[in-house]
Amino acid sequence: MSTQSEPNDPERPTMECSVCQMDVPAGQFCGYCGDYLEDHPRSGPKWLRMRAFSASPGEHLLTPNLASSLFPQLPPASRKVFLLGLGLLLVALIAATWFKLPAVLITVAALGLPLLFLIYLQEADAHRDIPSATLVITAALGIGLGVGWVLLTGAAMARSYGVPLGAGISATRIVRDGLGIPVGGMLLMLVPAALVRLFRPGPRESLDGFALGALGALMFTGAATLTRLAPQFTTGMIARARPMDGLMVEAGIRGIAVPLTAACVGGLMGAALWFTRPANKKEKGRTYVRLVLVILALAVMAMYAGLGLVDVARVPQFLQLAVHLTIAVIALLALRIGLHLALLHEAHDEVREDEPILCPFCGHVVPDMAFCPACGAATHAASRSSRQIRRDQRPVRIDSGTTPETDDR
């Protein structure tokens, strides 16, 4: 017959965690702190656990995987589908560039990644974990601020781009157009998550903050791109006179680098706002992880501000594209490190070591703890609704002493 796993199973092996100094279920990882139970060469400091990303333990922390970094709450199988979606987005940008379709290019660049992120929120059950009104308010604030910012700064940007090559540019214009406008836009795209955190408090998990921060930033950049480039819709369906190089650079910057960098900065700030220390560690390193998250976001913002100077300085177009893409990759790594630290060190659900649960990342039945002892995945890397379903339908164990009846013939 089938019975629920017995508590305090004397046959279950345990090991001592060198970090927690506690006897924990035997496995590769500690179920309480997520650290390796056995020493691994080149694994880095204990508090970082570089060899296993918290939301995708089979990957190294410094592997710039787009799918697991931008869509951390998806199981591995679903991430392949979203990686395919990112590939289709790239193909659409290339096709619009090749056939010189500026209207299609602008539409795909502005809406591609935001729409894919909205699909991710649906698949990750964000509409169940986060009130729908909160998601709508965050998106609406991002869109409104994006449109308003472009209408406010559009004339200044037009004058900046109207300066002939080789003409002198005043220091005031460099500071205003090269630093003020990019930094102002970056700060405004963080406002939706900050307002939601202030006026609509609720359960605080880092990945909820990441979702809201990235959503607000992506809506801001999408609305800003559409508003700023809307005049190009009047140039006709096919822009035969436009050089291919300009379209290619615009596709790379507007469709890939800008939204990716915005999602990373917004996600980092959101994770910092929603991060909560465990009750037993509130007086020990209370603000370190949140401070690291903010510093990572500010570092990316500082580099992004430098991009404004590159644009104003009239450097070659492909150099601009290379710099934008480089900053986007750095932003992705910063986001990955920030989410990893947040998942490792934030407050987790109540540990129920004597009850089994199915790990959605490795497929093993393991004790219900903060981290999977088999693969090291953080429990919070899955949505709250997923965790609740798996706890309501816990695995059962077949009694090994029971033998099926046979028919003697």
C-alpha positions in Angstrom: 0.0 0.0 0.0 1.0 3.7 -0.3 1.8 5.7 2.8 3.0 9.2 3.4 6.7 9.4 4.2 7.3 8.7 7.9 8.7 11.6 10.0 12.1 11.3 11.6 13.0 8.3 9.4 15.9 6.6 11.2 17.2 5.2 7.9 17.7 8.6 6.2 21.4 9.4 6.2 22.6 12.8 7.4 25.7 14.9 7.0 27.1 17.9 8.8 27.2 21.2 7.0 30.4 23.0 7.5 28.6 26.4 7.2 25.4 25.7 9.3 27.2 23.4 11.7 24.0 21.3 11.6 23.1 17.7 10.7 21.2 17.9 7.4 19.9 15.3 4.9 22.7 13.8 2.9 23.1 15.1 -0.6 25.2 17.4 -2.6 23.9 20.6 -1.1 22.8 21.7 2.4 19.0 22.1 2.5 19.3 25.1 4.9 21.9 27.4 3.4 22.4 25.9 -0.1 26.1 25.4 0.2 28.0 22.3 -1.0 28.2 19.6 1.7 31.6 18.5 0.2 34.4 20.8 -0.8 34.7 21.5 -4.5 37.8 22.8 -6.2 37.5 26.4 -7.6 34.0 26.8 -6.1 34.7 30.3 -4.8 33.7 31.7 -1.4 31.1 29.9 0.6 28.6 32.8 0.5 28.6 32.9 -3.3 28.5 29.3 -4.5 29.7 30.1 -8.0 29.4 26.6 -9.5 25.6 26.3 -9.3 23.2 29.2 -10.2 20.4 29.2 -7.6 17.6 29.2 -10.3 19.3 26.8 -12.6 21.8 24.6 -10.6 23.3 22.9 -13.7 24.8 26.2 -14.8 27.8 28.1 -13.5 27.0 31.5 -12.0 29.1 33.4 -14.6 27.5 31.7 -17.6 25.5 34.5 -19.4 22.5 32.4 -20.1 19.7 34.6 -21.3 16.8 32.2 -20.6 17.7 31.3 -17.0 18.7 34.9 -16.1 15.6 36.7 -17.6 13.1 34.0 -16.9 14.4 32.5 -13.6 11.1 31.0 -12.4 10.6 28.7 -15.3 11.5 25.0 -15.2 14.4 24.0 -17.6 12.1 22.5 -20.3 10.1 25.8 -20.6 13.2 27.8 -20.8 14.1 26.2 -24.1 10.8 27.4 -25.5 11.5 31.0 -24.4 15.1 30.8 -25.7 13.5 29.9 -29.1 11.2 32.9 -28.7 14.3 35.1 -28.2 15.8 33.5 -31.3 12.6 34.3 -33.3 12.8 37.9 -32.1 16.3 38.2 -33.4 15.3 36.6 -36.7 12.4 39.2 -37.0 14.9 42.1 -36.4 17.2 40.7 -39.0 14.4 40.2 -41.6 13.1 43.8 -41.0 16.6 45.1 -41.5 17.3 43.1 -44.6 14.1 44.1 -46.3 14.4 47.7 -45.1 11.1 47.8 -43.3 11.5 50.6 -40.7 7.9 50.3 -39.3 8.3 46.6 -38.7 11.7 47.1 -37.2 10.5 49.7 -34.8 7.5 47.6 -33.8 9.5 44.5 -33.2 12.2 46.4 -31.4 9.8 48.2 -29.1 7.4 45.4 -28.3 9.3 42.2 -28.8 11.1 41.7 -25.5 8.2 43.3 -23.4 5.7 40.9 -24.9 7.9 37.9 -24.3 8.3 39.0 -20.7 4.6 39.3 -20.3 4.3 35.7 -21.6 6.9 34.7 -19.0 4.9 36.3 -16.2 1.9 34.3 -17.3 3.8 31.0 -17.5 5.5 31.7 -14.1 2.1 32.2 -12.4 2.9 35.8 -11.6 -0.8 36.6 -12.0 -1.5 34.2 -9.1 1.5 35.2 -6.8 1.1 39.0 -7.5 -2.3 40.8 -7.6 -3.3 41.5 -11.1 -4.0 45.1 -10.2 -0.4 45.5 -9.1 0.9 44.1 -12.5 -1.5 46.4 -14.4 -0.5 49.5 -12.4 3.2 48.7 -12.8 2.9 48.4 -16.6 0.7 51.5 -16.9 3.1 53.6 -14.9 6.0 52.4 -17.1 4.1 53.2 -20.3 3.0 56.6 -19.1 6.4 57.7 -17.8 8.1 56.4 -21.0 5.8 58.5 -23.3 6.0 61.5 -21.0 9.8 61.4 -20.9 10.1 61.3 -24.7 7.7 64.2 -25.1 9.6 66.2 -22.6 13.1 65.5 -24.0 12.3 64.9 -27.6 13.3 68.4 -28.8 16.6 68.3 -27.0 17.4 64.9 -28.6 16.4 66.1 -32.0 18.8 69.1 -31.7 21.5 66.8 -30.5 21.2 64.5 -33.5 20.9 67.5 -35.9 24.5 68.7 -35.2 26.6 68.0 -38.3 29.5 65.6 -38.0 32.7 67.5 -37.1 30.8 70.4 -35.6 31.8 71.5 -32.1 29.5 70.5 -29.2 29.4 72.6 -26.1 30.1 71.1 -22.7 26.6 72.0 -21.5 25.0 70.0 -24.3 27.3 67.0 -23.7 26.3 67.0 -20.0 22.6 67.5 -20.7 22.1 65.2 -23.7 24.9 62.7 -23.1 24.4 62.3 -19.3 21.2 63.9 -18.2 18.8 62.3 -20.6 20.1 58.7 -20.3 20.4 58.9 -16.5 17.0 60.6 -16.1 15.4 57.8 -18.2 17.1 55.1 -16.2 15.9 56.6 -12.9 12.3 57.1 -14.2 12.0 53.5 -15.3 12.6 52.5 -11.7 9.7 54.6 -10.4 6.9 52.1 -11.1 8.5 49.4 -8.9 9.4 51.9 -6.2 5.8 53.2 -6.1 4.3 49.8 -6.0 6.6 48.8 -3.2 5.6 51.9 -1.3 1.9 51.9 -1.8 0.9 48.3 -2.4 2.9 46.2 0.2 2.4 42.5 0.1 4.4 39.3 0.5 8.1 40.0 -0.2 10.2 37.7 -2.3 13.1 38.8 -4.4 11.8 37.3 -7.6 8.5 39.1 -7.2 10.4 42.3 -7.0 12.5 41.3 -10.1 9.3 40.6 -12.1 7.8 44.0 -11.2 11.0 45.9 -11.6 11.8 44.4 -15.0 8.1 44.8 -16.1 8.1 48.5 -15.3 11.5 49.1 -17.0 10.5 47.1 -20.2 7.2 49.0 -20.5 9.0 52.3 -20.1 11.6 51.5 -22.8 9.0 50.0 -25.2 6.7 53.1 -24.9 9.7 55.4 -25.2 11.0 53.7 -28.3 7.7 53.8 -30.0 7.1 57.4 -29.2 10.6 58.6 -30.1 10.7 56.7 -33.4 7.0 57.2 -34.4 7.8 59.8 -37.1 9.6 57.0 -39.1 6.2 55.4 -39.7 5.4 58.2 -42.1 8.4 57.5 -44.4 6.6 54.6 -46.1 6.6 50.9 -45.8 10.0 50.3 -47.4 12.8 52.8 -46.9 14.9 52.1 -50.0 17.0 55.2 -49.5 18.2 54.3 -46.0 21.6 52.6 -45.7 21.6 49.0 -44.4 24.3 49.9 -41.8 22.0 52.4 -40.0 19.1 50.0 -39.9 21.3 47.3 -38.5 22.7 49.5 -35.8 19.2 50.7 -34.9 17.9 47.1 -34.7 20.8 46.0 -32.4 20.5 49.0 -30.1 16.7 49.5 -29.9 15.7 45.9 -30.2 18.3 44.1 -28.1 20.7 46.2 -26.1 18.4 48.9 -24.7 15.5 46.6 -23.5 17.9 44.0 -22.2 19.9 46.6 -20.2 16.6 48.1 -18.9 15.2 44.8 -17.8 18.4 44.0 -15.9 18.6 47.3 -14.1 14.9 47.3 -13.2 15.0 43.7 -12.1 18.0 44.3 -9.9 16.4 47.3 -8.2 13.1 45.4 -7.8 14.9 42.4 -6.2 16.6 44.8 -3.8 13.3 46.4 -2.8 11.6 43.1 -2.2 14.6 41.3 -0.5 14.1 40.2 3.1 16.7 38.8 5.4 15.9 35.6 7.4 14.8 36.2 11.0 17.9 34.6 12.4 20.2 36.8 10.3 18.6 40.2 10.6 21.4 41.4 13.0 24.2 39.7 11.0 25.1 41.4 7.7 21.6 42.9 7.7 22.0 45.1 4.6 24.9 43.5 2.7 22.9 41.6 0.0 20.5 44.5 -0.6 23.5 46.9 -0.8 25.2 44.6 -3.3 22.0 44.5 -5.5 21.8 48.3 -5.5 25.5 48.7 -6.2 25.2 46.3 -9.2 22.3 48.3 -10.6 24.0 51.6 -10.0 27.2 50.3 -11.8 25.2 49.3 -14.8 23.4 52.7 -14.8 26.8 54.5 -14.7 28.0 52.5 -17.7 24.7 53.2 -19.5 25.2 56.9 -18.8 28.6 56.6 -20.5 26.8 55.3 -23.6 25.1 58.7 -23.9 28.5 60.3 -24.2 29.4 57.8 -26.8 26.3 58.6 -28.8 26.9 62.4 -28.5 30.5 62.1 -29.5 29.6 60.8 -32.9 31.7 57.7 -32.9 31.3 55.2 -35.8 27.9 53.4 -35.7 29.2 49.9 -35.4 31.4 50.9 -32.5 28.3 52.4 -30.8 26.5 49.0 -31.4 29.5 47.1 -29.9 29.6 49.3 -26.8 25.8 49.0 -26.3 25.9 45.2 -26.6 28.9 44.9 -24.3 27.1 46.9 -21.6 24.0 44.7 -22.1 26.1 41.5 -21.5 27.6 43.1 -18.4 24.1 44.0 -17.2 23.0 40.4 -17.7 25.8 39.1 -15.6 25.1 41.7 -12.9 21.5 40.6 -12.9 22.5 36.9 -12.7 24.8 37.5 -9.7 22.2 39.7 -7.9 19.4 37.2 -8.3 21.7 34.4 -7.2 22.7 36.2 -4.0 19.1 37.2 -3.2 17.9 33.6 -3.6 20.8 32.3 -1.5 20.4 34.7 1.4 16.8 35.8 1.6 14.2 34.5 4.1 12.7 31.2 2.9 9.5 29.3 3.7 9.2 27.2 6.8 11.5 24.2 6.6 9.6 20.8 6.9 12.5 18.5 6.8 10.4 15.4 7.5 8.0 15.9 4.6 8.8 15.1 1.0 8.4 17.4 -2.0 9.1 17.1 -5.7 11.9 19.4 -7.0 10.8 20.9 -10.3 14.4 21.5 -11.4 15.9 18.0 -11.0 12.8 15.8 -10.6 14.0 14.2 -7.3 11.8 13.8 -4.3 13.6 15.6 -1.5 12.9 17.0 2.0 10.9 20.2 1.9 13.7 22.7 2.7 15.0 26.0 1.6 17.2 24.4 -1.0 17.0 21.1 -2.9 19.6 18.7 -1.3 20.0 17.0 -4.7 20.6 19.9 -7.1 20.9 23.0 -4.9 18.0 24.9 -6.5 16.4 27.5 -4.2 12.8 26.8 -3.3 11.9 30.4 -4.1 13.2 29.9 -7.6 9.7 28.4 -8.2 6.5 30.4 -7.9 4.5 30.4 -4.7 1.6 28.7 -6.5 3.8 25.9 -7.7 5.2 25.4 -4.2 1.7 25.2 -2.8 0.5 22.7 -5.4 3.4 20.5 -4.8 2.9 20.7 -1.0 -0.8 19.9 -1.3 0.0 16.9 -3.5 3.1 15.5 -1.8 4.7 12.3 -3.1 3.9 9.1 -1.4 6.2 6.2 -0.7 5.4 2.6 -1.5 6.1 0.3 1.4 9.0 -1.9 0.3 7.7 -4.7 2.6 4.5 -5.1 0.7 4.5 -7.6 -2.2 1.8 -7.8 -4.8 -0.5 -10.8 -4.9 0.1 -13.4 -7.5 -2.2 -15.8 -9.2 -0.9 -19.4 -8.9 -1.8 -21.5 -11.9 
